[in-house]
C-alpha cells in the first residue's frame, strides 16, 4: 500500500510517499480502507518536532519522530476483521480517531475505537470530524461543564475545533460568542454564533462583557486578559495556541495552570490525546450530526498525492474549518 512515512523532523517535504506493507488486523482489530483523512495541528507539530520542550517532556521523540505515519482522522470502509470482532463486517462505513496511521491507504483500528460513519456525511465530511470535534466536545461538555443558558466565548471560532465548538455550544443551549478575524466573521455567524467579535477591530477582554465559559482555542491573548473576560466563577478551558519552535504554546498553558489556584475562576486544559472514550464521543457527535445540529466546515480538499500541500496549508493557520484529504 501507499503511505506518507515520516522518518525525520522537518517541513512537509519530509513526508515520503512510499510503498509499505499492508497491515494485518489482530484478533480484536479491523482493517480499514481509508477513503478520507484530515489534517490537524497535532500532525504538523509531530512533523516539525516542535515545540522543542515537548521533546524533553517525552511527548515527541528526542532526535527522531515517535510516529511513522501521521494522520489521526480516518473515514473509510471495513476491509477485513480479526477473529474476535463481532461489531463490524467488510463493507461497513466507519470513522475513527487514532494516534497515527491516517496518511495511508489502509490502517488497522481496534474494534472499540471504531464507530459507524454518520449516515448523512460523505467520507470527506466524516474525516473532518474526529480530532477537532472530539476536542470541542471534551472542552465544552467535560472540562467546561457547559450548561444551558450560559454565556460561552470561543476564542478561535473559525478553525477546525472552533467551528465545531460554536455549533456544539449552541446545541447545548448556550449563548455563543465567537472570536475570529475579519474575513471569517460571516462564516462564524452562519454556523450559529449569536455574536461575533472581530479581533482585528475589538478586544474581547476589554469590551466589558463577561462569560461563564471561555474555550480558548487560539491562545492569542494573555492569561490575565482571558480572566478579565470571565465571570468571577467562570471557567477558562485551554485547548491550544500559536505554535513556536521552543516553548509555545506550552508556556501559555503552563502559566495559566500555575496561577489558577490563586484566582476564583477555574482553569483546565483539554487533552484529547489522553482520552480513552473516543468511540463513545464519536457516537455522541454522530447523534448531533444526524440530527442536523452539527455540520463539518471544510475549507479545502486535496487528493492523497497532495498530502504535503494539505499539511502546508493547514500549518499556515488560516483555514476556515478543516483541511481534508481524499483517497
C-alpha positions as CSV (number, residue, x, y, z in Angstrom):
1,X,0.0,0.0,0.0
2,X,1.0,3.7,-0.3
3,X,1.7,5.7,2.8
4,X,3.3,9.0,3.7
5,X,6.1,8.0,6.0
6,X,7.8,10.4,8.5
7,X,11.5,9.4,9.2
8,X,12.9,12.8,10.4
9,X,11.6,16.1,11.6
10,X,11.2,19.0,9.1
11,X,8.9,20.7,6.6
12,X,6.1,18.8,4.7
13,X,8.8,17.7,2.3
14,X,10.0,15.1,4.8
15,X,6.7,13.2,4.3
16,X,7.8,10.4,2.0
17,X,5.2,8.8,-0.3
18,X,6.3,5.2,-0.5
19,X,5.2,1.6,-0.6
20,X,4.8,-0.2,2.8
21,X,3.3,-3.5,3.8
22,X,-0.5,-3.5,4.2
23,X,-1.2,-4.1,7.9
24,X,-2.8,-7.3,9.0
25,X,-5.5,-6.9,11.7
26,X,-5.0,-8.6,15.0
27,X,-7.7,-10.6,16.7
28,X,-9.5,-7.5,18.1
29,X,-8.8,-5.2,15.2
30,X,-10.4,-4.0,12.0
31,X,-8.6,-3.3,8.8
32,X,-10.0,-0.1,7.3
33,X,-9.6,1.0,3.7
34,X,-9.1,4.8,4.2
35,X,-11.3,6.9,1.9
36,X,-10.5,10.2,3.6
37,X,-8.4,11.8,6.3
38,X,-7.8,15.3,7.5
39,X,-5.0,17.5,8.8
40,X,-4.8,18.8,12.4
41,X,-2.2,21.0,14.2
42,X,-1.2,17.8,16.0
43,X,0.1,16.4,12.7
44,X,2.4,19.3,11.9
45,X,3.6,19.6,15.5
46,X,4.7,15.9,15.2
47,X,6.2,16.5,11.8
48,X,8.2,19.6,12.9
49,X,9.1,18.1,16.3
50,X,8.0,21.4,17.8
51,X,7.9,22.9,20.4
52,X,11.3,21.6,21.3
53,X,10.4,21.5,25.0
54,X,7.9,18.7,24.1
55,X,10.8,16.5,23.1
56,X,12.3,16.9,26.5
57,X,9.0,16.2,28.1
58,X,8.6,12.9,26.2
59,X,5.6,14.0,24.0
60,X,7.8,13.8,21.0
61,X,10.9,11.7,20.1
62,X,14.1,13.4,21.2
63,X,16.0,13.0,18.0
64,X,13.6,11.4,15.6
65,X,9.8,11.1,15.4
66,X,8.0,8.6,17.5
67,X,5.3,8.3,14.9
68,X,6.0,6.9,11.4
69,X,2.7,7.6,9.6
70,X,0.8,10.8,10.7
71,X,-3.0,11.3,10.5
72,X,-5.4,11.0,13.4
73,X,-8.7,11.2,11.5
74,X,-9.9,8.3,9.4
75,X,-13.1,7.6,7.4
76,X,-13.5,4.6,5.2
77,X,-14.7,1.1,4.7
78,X,-14.1,-2.1,6.6
79,X,-11.8,-4.3,4.5
80,X,-11.3,-7.2,7.0
81,X,-11.8,-8.1,10.6
82,X,-10.0,-10.0,13.3
83,X,-11.4,-13.3,14.6
84,X,-12.8,-11.7,17.8
85,X,-14.5,-8.8,16.1
86,X,-18.3,-9.0,16.2
87,X,-19.5,-5.4,15.7
88,X,-18.2,-4.8,12.1
89,X,-18.0,-6.7,8.9
90,X,-16.4,-6.0,5.5
91,X,-18.1,-3.1,3.6
92,X,-19.2,-1.2,6.7
93,X,-18.7,2.5,6.6
94,X,-16.8,3.7,9.6
95,X,-14.7,6.5,11.1
96,X,-12.2,6.8,14.0
97,X,-9.9,9.0,16.0
98,X,-6.4,7.4,16.1
99,X,-2.9,8.1,17.4
100,X,-1.4,7.7,14.0
101,X,-1.8,6.0,10.6
102,X,-4.4,8.1,8.7
103,X,-2.0,9.2,5.9
104,X,-2.1,5.8,4.3
105,X,-4.3,3.7,2.1
106,X,-5.1,1.2,4.9
107,X,-4.9,1.3,8.7
108,X,-5.7,-1.2,11.5
109,X,-8.1,0.1,14.2
110,X,-9.1,-1.6,17.5
111,X,-12.7,-2.5,17.4
112,X,-13.5,-0.5,20.5
113,X,-12.1,2.7,18.8
114,X,-14.2,2.4,15.7
115,X,-17.6,3.9,15.1
116,X,-20.2,3.8,12.3
117,X,-19.9,6.8,10.0
118,X,-22.7,9.3,10.2
119,X,-25.2,8.4,7.6
120,X,-25.6,11.9,6.3
121,X,-21.9,12.7,5.8
122,X,-19.6,11.9,2.9
123,X,-16.3,10.2,3.7
124,X,-14.6,13.6,3.4
125,X,-17.0,15.3,5.8
126,X,-16.7,12.4,8.2
127,X,-12.9,12.6,8.2
128,X,-13.2,16.2,9.2
129,X,-14.9,15.3,12.5
130,X,-12.8,13.1,14.9
131,X,-9.9,15.1,16.4
132,X,-11.4,18.6,16.0
133,X,-15.0,17.8,17.1
134,X,-14.0,15.5,20.0
135,X,-11.6,18.2,21.2
136,X,-14.5,20.7,21.1
137,X,-16.8,18.2,22.8
138,X,-14.4,17.5,25.6
139,X,-13.6,21.1,26.1
140,X,-17.2,22.2,26.4
141,X,-19.0,19.2,27.9
142,X,-16.4,17.5,30.2
143,X,-13.8,20.2,31.1
144,X,-16.1,23.3,30.7
145,X,-19.1,21.6,32.2
146,X,-21.3,23.7,30.0
147,X,-25.0,24.3,31.0
148,X,-28.0,25.7,29.1
149,X,-28.3,29.4,29.3
150,X,-24.6,30.1,29.9
151,X,-22.6,32.7,28.0
152,X,-19.8,31.0,26.1
153,X,-16.9,32.6,24.3
154,X,-15.0,30.6,21.7
155,X,-11.6,32.3,21.0
156,X,-10.5,30.9,17.6
157,X,-14.0,30.2,16.3
158,X,-13.3,29.8,12.6
159,X,-10.8,26.9,12.7
160,X,-11.3,23.2,13.0
161,X,-12.0,23.0,16.7
162,X,-13.7,26.4,16.8
163,X,-16.3,25.7,14.1
164,X,-17.4,22.6,15.9
165,X,-17.3,24.4,19.3
166,X,-19.6,27.1,18.2
167,X,-22.2,24.6,16.9
168,X,-21.8,22.3,19.9
169,X,-22.2,25.2,22.4
170,X,-25.4,26.3,20.7
171,X,-26.7,22.7,20.6
172,X,-26.1,22.5,24.4
173,X,-28.3,25.6,24.8
174,X,-25.6,28.2,25.5
175,X,-25.5,31.8,24.1
176,X,-22.4,31.7,22.0
177,X,-19.9,34.5,21.0
178,X,-17.2,33.7,18.5
179,X,-13.8,35.4,18.1
180,X,-12.2,35.5,14.7
181,X,-10.5,37.7,12.1
182,X,-12.4,40.0,9.8
183,X,-12.6,37.6,6.8
184,X,-14.2,34.9,8.9
185,X,-17.0,36.9,10.6
186,X,-19.8,35.8,8.3
187,X,-18.7,32.1,8.5
188,X,-18.8,32.1,12.3
189,X,-22.2,33.9,12.3
190,X,-23.6,31.4,9.7
191,X,-22.8,28.4,11.9
192,X,-24.8,29.7,14.9
193,X,-22.8,32.3,16.8
194,X,-25.2,34.8,18.5
195,X,-22.4,37.4,18.4
196,X,-19.1,37.6,16.6
197,X,-16.1,39.6,17.8
198,X,-13.6,40.6,15.0
199,X,-10.3,40.6,16.9
200,X,-8.8,43.0,14.3
201,X,-11.2,45.7,15.5
202,X,-12.1,44.7,19.0
203,X,-10.5,43.1,22.1
204,X,-12.9,40.7,23.7
205,X,-11.2,41.2,27.0
206,X,-11.9,44.9,27.0
207,X,-15.5,45.1,25.6
208,X,-17.0,44.8,29.1
209,X,-18.9,41.6,28.6
210,X,-18.3,38.7,30.9
211,X,-18.7,35.0,30.2
212,X,-19.4,31.8,32.1
213,X,-17.1,29.8,29.9
214,X,-14.2,30.7,27.7
215,X,-13.0,28.0,25.3
216,X,-9.5,29.2,24.3
217,X,-8.6,27.5,21.0
218,X,-6.4,30.4,19.7
219,X,-4.4,31.1,22.8
220,X,-3.9,34.6,21.3
221,X,-4.4,36.7,24.5
222,X,-2.5,36.7,27.8
223,X,-4.0,34.6,30.6
224,X,-4.8,37.8,32.6
225,X,-6.8,39.2,29.6
226,X,-8.8,36.0,29.4
227,X,-9.6,36.1,33.1
228,X,-10.9,39.7,32.7
229,X,-13.4,38.3,30.2
230,X,-14.8,35.7,32.7
231,X,-17.3,36.0,35.5
232,X,-15.8,35.5,39.0
233,X,-16.8,31.9,39.0
234,X,-16.2,31.3,35.3
235,X,-14.2,28.6,33.6
236,X,-11.2,29.0,31.3
237,X,-10.6,26.0,29.1
238,X,-7.3,25.8,27.4
239,X,-7.1,24.0,24.1
240,X,-4.1,25.3,22.2
241,X,-2.3,28.4,20.9
242,X,0.1,29.7,18.3
243,X,3.0,27.4,17.6
244,X,6.6,28.1,18.4
245,X,9.9,26.4,18.0
246,X,10.9,26.3,21.7
247,X,8.0,26.8,24.1
248,X,4.8,28.0,22.6
249,X,2.0,27.0,23.2
250,X,3.2,25.0,26.2
251,X,4.3,28.2,28.1
252,X,0.8,29.7,27.7
253,X,-0.9,26.6,29.0
254,X,1.6,26.2,32.0
255,X,1.3,29.8,33.0
256,X,-2.5,29.6,33.1
257,X,-2.5,26.4,35.1
258,X,0.3,27.6,37.5
259,X,-1.6,30.7,38.6
260,X,-5.1,29.1,38.6
261,X,-5.0,28.2,42.4
262,X,-4.8,31.9,43.3
263,X,-7.9,33.1,41.4
264,X,-11.6,32.4,41.8
265,X,-12.0,31.2,38.2
266,X,-11.5,27.6,37.2
267,X,-8.8,26.8,34.7
268,X,-8.5,23.5,33.0
269,X,-6.7,22.0,29.9
270,X,-8.3,19.8,27.3
271,X,-6.0,17.0,26.2
272,X,-7.7,14.9,23.5
273,X,-4.7,12.6,23.1
274,X,-5.2,11.1,26.5
275,X,-8.9,10.4,26.1
276,X,-9.9,6.7,26.3
277,X,-13.5,7.2,25.3
278,X,-13.1,8.0,21.6
279,X,-15.8,5.7,20.3
280,X,-18.4,6.9,22.9
281,X,-17.6,10.5,22.0
282,X,-17.8,9.8,18.2
283,X,-21.2,8.2,18.8
284,X,-22.4,11.3,20.7
285,X,-21.2,13.5,17.9
286,X,-22.9,11.3,15.3
287,X,-26.3,11.7,17.1
288,X,-25.9,15.5,16.9
289,X,-24.7,15.4,13.3
290,X,-27.5,13.2,12.1
291,X,-30.0,15.4,13.9
292,X,-28.7,18.4,11.8
293,X,-27.3,20.3,14.8
294,X,-23.6,20.0,13.8
295,X,-22.1,20.1,10.3
296,X,-18.4,19.9,9.5
297,X,-17.0,23.1,7.9
298,X,-14.4,22.2,5.2
299,X,-12.1,24.8,3.7
300,X,-10.2,22.7,1.1
301,X,-10.0,19.1,-0.1
302,X,-6.8,17.6,-1.5
303,X,-6.2,14.3,-3.3
304,X,-4.0,11.9,-1.3
305,X,-1.0,12.5,-3.6
306,X,-1.0,16.2,-2.4
307,X,-0.9,15.4,1.3
308,X,2.2,17.6,1.7
309,X,0.4,20.6,0.3
310,X,-2.6,19.9,2.6
311,X,-0.3,19.9,5.6
312,X,1.5,23.1,4.5
313,X,-1.8,24.9,4.0
314,X,-3.2,23.9,7.4
315,X,0.1,24.9,9.0
316,X,-0.4,28.4,7.8
317,X,-3.1,28.7,10.4
318,X,-5.8,30.5,8.3
319,X,-8.0,27.6,7.2
320,X,-11.8,28.1,7.7
321,X,-12.7,24.9,9.4
322,X,-11.0,21.7,8.2
323,X,-8.5,20.6,5.5
324,X,-9.4,17.2,4.1
325,X,-7.5,14.6,2.1
326,X,-9.4,12.1,0.0
327,X,-8.2,8.8,-1.4
